[in-house]
Amino acid sequence: MKKEITAQEVVRKFNIPYHTLNYYTAMGLLQVLAKSGNQRMYEEKEVRSRLRRINTLSKEGYPLHLIRKKIVGI
């Protein structure tokens, strides 16, 4: 079963700024599973995996637009 977490929980649990979460979501790097009222819900395991991959590629020197291509394929 997928564990859903809110945007606020993502920020707290993975120690990223809220604006970074919004930016990654807008770029398509992180996907919103559902919206409950004005809260976005994310799948915790997917967020963990994607943030780890983004961090690794970023440390290797890839800019976000290329990281997006590698992860999302767009």
N, CA and C atoms as an extended XYZ file, in Angstrom:
222
Properties=species:S:1:pos:R:3:atomname:S:1:resname:S:1:resid:I:1 pbc="F F F"
N         0.834       -1.183        0.000 N   MET     1
C         0.000        0.000        0.000 CA  MET     1
C         0.877        1.245        0.000 C   MET     1
N         0.493        2.216       -0.814 N   LYS     2
C         1.237        3.460       -0.909 CA  LYS     2
C         0.959        4.335        0.300 C   LYS     2
N         2.038        4.871        0.856 N   LYS     3
C         1.873        5.794        1.966 CA  LYS     3
C         1.882        7.211        1.411 C   LYS     3
N         0.767        7.887        1.562 N   GLU     4
C         0.652        9.256        1.081 CA  GLU     4
C         1.044       10.220        2.185 C   GLU     4
N         1.774       11.272        1.784 N   ILE     5
C         2.146       12.314        2.730 CA  ILE     5
C         1.838       13.673        2.106 C   ILE     5
N         1.590       14.646        2.957 N   THR     6
C         1.268       15.993        2.482 CA  THR     6
C         2.548       16.719        2.087 C   THR     6
N         2.375       17.845        1.412 N   ALA     7
C         3.519       18.674        1.033 CA  ALA     7
C         4.277       19.125        2.276 C   ALA     7
N         3.564       19.480        3.317 N   GLN     8
C         4.213       19.907        4.562 CA  GLN     8
C         5.055       18.781        5.154 C   GLN     8
N         4.561       17.558        5.075 N   GLU     9
C         5.322       16.409        5.581 CA  GLU     9
C         6.561       16.144        4.725 C   GLU     9
N         6.445       16.353        3.417 N   VAL    10
C         7.594       16.187        2.524 CA  VAL    10
C         8.693       17.169        2.932 C   VAL    10
N         8.318       18.417        3.127 N   VAL    11
C         9.274       19.459        3.506 CA  VAL    11
C         9.974       19.099        4.813 C   VAL    11
N         9.200       18.675        5.785 N   ARG    12
C         9.743       18.336        7.104 CA  ARG    12
C        10.602       17.068        7.057 C   ARG    12
N        10.074       16.033        6.447 N   LYS    13
C        10.730       14.725        6.446 CA  LYS    13
C        12.018       14.700        5.624 C   LYS    13
N        12.018       15.408        4.493 N   PHE    14
C        13.167       15.357        3.586 CA  PHE    14
C        14.020       16.618        3.635 C   PHE    14
N        13.671       17.528        4.545 N   ASN    15
C        14.465       18.725        4.801 CA  ASN    15
C        14.743       19.543        3.537 C   ASN    15
N        13.693       19.821        2.794 N   ILE    16
C        13.829       20.689        1.617 CA  ILE    16
C        12.920       21.899        1.813 C   ILE    16
N        13.305       23.039        1.260 N   PRO    17
C        12.450       24.225        1.375 CA  PRO    17
C        11.135       24.025        0.611 C   PRO    17
N        10.087       24.673        1.091 N   TYR    18
C         8.777       24.554        0.476 CA  TYR    18
C         8.798       25.028       -0.975 C   TYR    18
N         9.528       26.119       -1.242 N   HIS    19
C         9.576       26.619       -2.625 CA  HIS    19
C        10.281       25.635       -3.554 C   HIS    19
N        11.226       24.852       -3.026 N   THR    20
C        11.890       23.828       -3.838 CA  THR    20
C        10.906       22.711       -4.191 C   THR    20
N        10.102       22.309       -3.208 N   LEU    21
C         9.068       21.301       -3.468 CA  LEU    21
C         8.107       21.793       -4.545 C   LEU    21
N         7.684       23.041       -4.435 N   ASN    22
C         6.780       23.615       -5.442 CA  ASN    22
C         7.435       23.640       -6.816 C   ASN    22
N         8.698       24.015       -6.864 N   TYR    23
C         9.416       24.091       -8.131 CA  TYR    23
C         9.565       22.704       -8.762 C   TYR    23
N         9.968       21.726       -7.974 N   TYR    24
C        10.109       20.365       -8.490 CA  TYR    24
C         8.769       19.808       -8.960 C   TYR    24
N         7.701       20.160       -8.256 N   THR    25
C         6.363       19.712       -8.660 CA  THR    25
C         5.976       20.371       -9.976 C   THR    25
N         6.208       21.665      -10.093 N   ALA    26
C         5.872       22.400      -11.325 CA  ALA    26
C         6.673       21.879      -12.523 C   ALA    26
N         7.930       21.469      -12.280 N   MET    27
C         8.779       20.937      -13.357 CA  MET    27
C         8.396       19.511      -13.746 C   MET    27
N         7.621       18.853      -12.899 N   GLY    28
C         7.246       17.477      -13.179 CA  GLY    28
C         8.190       16.456      -12.568 C   GLY    28
N         9.134       16.929      -11.750 N   LEU    29
C        10.072       16.007      -11.108 CA  LEU    29
C         9.401       15.217       -9.993 C   LEU    29
N         8.432       15.825       -9.336 N   LEU    30
C         7.648       15.156       -8.300 CA  LEU    30
C         6.185       15.211       -8.705 C   LEU    30
N         5.490       14.098       -8.546 N   GLN    31
C         4.100       14.029       -8.962 CA  GLN    31
C         3.162       14.062       -7.772 C   GLN    31
N         2.104       14.840       -7.938 N   VAL    32
C         1.050       14.897       -6.929 CA  VAL    32
C         0.111       13.726       -7.183 C   VAL    32
N        -0.108       12.905       -6.158 N   LEU    33
C        -1.029       11.775       -6.290 CA  LEU    33
C        -2.474       12.243       -6.266 C   LEU    33
N        -2.766       13.137       -5.324 N   ALA    34
C        -4.134       13.609       -5.157 CA  ALA    34
C        -4.111       14.945       -4.434 C   ALA    34
N        -5.218       15.633       -4.550 N   LYS    35
C        -5.393       16.866       -3.794 CA  LYS    35
C        -6.558       16.664       -2.857 C   LYS    35
N        -6.328       17.010       -1.616 N   SER    36
C        -7.370       16.912       -0.608 CA  SER    36
C        -7.611       18.317       -0.086 C   SER    36
N        -8.663       18.953       -0.580 N   GLY    37
C        -8.871       20.368       -0.255 CA  GLY    37
C        -7.785       21.161       -0.938 C   GLY    37
N        -7.020       21.900       -0.150 N   ASN    38
C        -5.907       22.647       -0.741 CA  ASN    38
C        -4.565       21.979       -0.437 C   ASN    38
N        -4.593       20.732        0.015 N   GLN    39
C        -3.367       19.997        0.306 CA  GLN    39
C        -3.030       19.030       -0.811 C   GLN    39
N        -1.758       19.043       -1.192 N   ARG    40
C        -1.279       18.081       -2.180 CA  ARG    40
C        -0.759       16.855       -1.453 C   ARG    40
N        -1.028       15.697       -2.020 N   MET    41
C        -0.579       14.438       -1.440 CA  MET    41
C         0.449       13.806       -2.386 C   MET    41
N         1.540       13.351       -1.806 N   TYR    42
C         2.620       12.707       -2.546 CA  TYR    42
C         2.807       11.287       -2.022 C   TYR    42
N         3.376       10.420       -2.863 N   GLU    43
C         3.682        9.058       -2.436 CA  GLU    43
C         5.088        9.085       -1.842 C   GLU    43
N         5.195        8.746       -0.572 N   GLU    44
C         6.447        8.910        0.177 CA  GLU    44
C         7.629        8.192       -0.461 C   GLU    44
N         7.447        6.956       -0.839 N   LYS    45
C         8.545        6.169       -1.414 CA  LYS    45
C         9.049        6.793       -2.728 C   LYS    45
N         8.114        7.259       -3.544 N   GLU    46
C         8.479        7.898       -4.820 CA  GLU    46
C         9.231        9.203       -4.576 C   GLU    46
N         8.765        9.990       -3.621 N   VAL    47
C         9.440       11.253       -3.294 CA  VAL    47
C        10.866       10.969       -2.828 C   VAL    47
N        11.029       10.011       -1.938 N   ARG    48
C        12.356        9.656       -1.423 CA  ARG    48
C        13.283        9.254       -2.575 C   ARG    48
N        12.789        8.403       -3.444 N   SER    49
C        13.583        7.922       -4.566 CA  SER    49
C        13.963        9.058       -5.522 C   SER    49
N        12.989        9.872       -5.855 N   ARG    50
C        13.252       10.974       -6.796 CA  ARG    50
C        14.205       12.011       -6.204 C   ARG    50
N        14.006       12.386       -4.944 N   LEU    51
C        14.887       13.378       -4.325 CA  LEU    51
C        16.315       12.850       -4.238 C   LEU    51
N        16.465       11.580       -3.957 N   ARG    52
C        17.798       10.964       -3.916 CA  ARG    52
C        18.450       11.052       -5.299 C   ARG    52
N        17.680       10.734       -6.327 N   ARG    53
C        18.213       10.772       -7.705 CA  ARG    53
C        18.550       12.202       -8.126 C   ARG    53
N        17.661       13.145       -7.803 N   ILE    54
C        17.913       14.558       -8.123 CA  ILE    54
C        19.191       15.026       -7.440 C   ILE    54
N        19.346       14.684       -6.178 N   ASN    55
C        20.527       15.087       -5.409 CA  ASN    55
C        21.801       14.500       -6.010 C   ASN    55
N        21.763       13.224       -6.350 N   THR    56
C        22.933       12.558       -6.936 CA  THR    56
C        23.327       13.210       -8.257 C   THR    56
N        22.360       13.401       -9.143 N   LEU    57
C        22.652       13.992      -10.450 CA  LEU    57
C        23.111       15.443      -10.317 C   LEU    57
N        22.529       16.164       -9.372 N   SER    58
C        22.929       17.546       -9.128 CA  SER    58
C        24.381       17.615       -8.669 C   SER    58
N        24.772       16.710       -7.780 N   LYS    59
C        26.162       16.669       -7.305 CA  LYS    59
C        27.128       16.303       -8.417 C   LYS    59
N        26.630       15.565       -9.416 N   GLU    60
C        27.466       15.210      -10.568 CA  GLU    60
C        27.572       16.357      -11.568 C   GLU    60
N        26.845       17.451      -11.306 N   GLY    61
C        26.962       18.636      -12.143 CA  GLY    61
C        25.861       18.833      -13.166 C   GLY    61
N        24.849       17.986      -13.161 N   TYR    62
C        23.756       18.127      -14.116 CA  TYR    62
C        22.835       19.278      -13.708 C   TYR    62
N        22.458       20.138      -14.665 N   PRO    63
C        21.461       21.172      -14.363 CA  PRO    63
C        20.062       20.545      -14.310 C   PRO    63
N        19.124       21.241      -13.677 N   LEU    64
C        17.785       20.683      -13.472 CA  LEU    64
C        17.077       20.300      -14.767 C   LEU    64
N        17.264       21.068      -15.844 N   HIS    65
C        16.558       20.710      -17.083 CA  HIS    65
C        17.038       19.361      -17.635 C   HIS    65
N        18.317       19.031      -17.431 N   LEU    66
C        18.807       17.711      -17.868 CA  LEU    66
C        18.410       16.619      -16.883 C   LEU    66
N        18.360       16.952      -15.603 N   ILE    67
C        17.897       15.995      -14.602 CA  ILE    67
C        16.449       15.622      -14.917 C   ILE    67
N        15.656       16.604      -15.281 N   ARG    68
C        14.259       16.350      -15.659 CA  ARG    68
C        14.199       15.395      -16.844 C   ARG    68
N        15.041       15.606      -17.839 N   LYS    69
C        15.069       14.711      -19.011 CA  LYS    69
C        15.414       13.289      -18.600 C   LYS    69
N        16.394       13.140      -17.717 N   LYS    70
C        16.815       11.800      -17.271 CA  LYS    70
C        15.729       11.105      -16.456 C   LYS    70
N        15.049       11.860      -15.600 N   ILE    71
C        14.063       11.254      -14.711 CA  ILE    71
C        12.711       11.084      -15.380 C   ILE    71
N        12.241       12.141      -16.014 N   VAL    72
C        10.886       12.149      -16.569 CA  VAL    72
C        10.878       11.775      -18.050 C   VAL    72
N        11.979       12.078      -18.724 N   GLY    73
C        12.054       11.766      -20.144 CA  GLY    73
C        11.495       12.840      -21.044 C   GLY    73
N        11.251       14.023      -20.474 N   ILE    74
C        10.706       15.130      -21.289 CA  ILE    74
C        11.788       16.162      -21.511 C   ILE    74
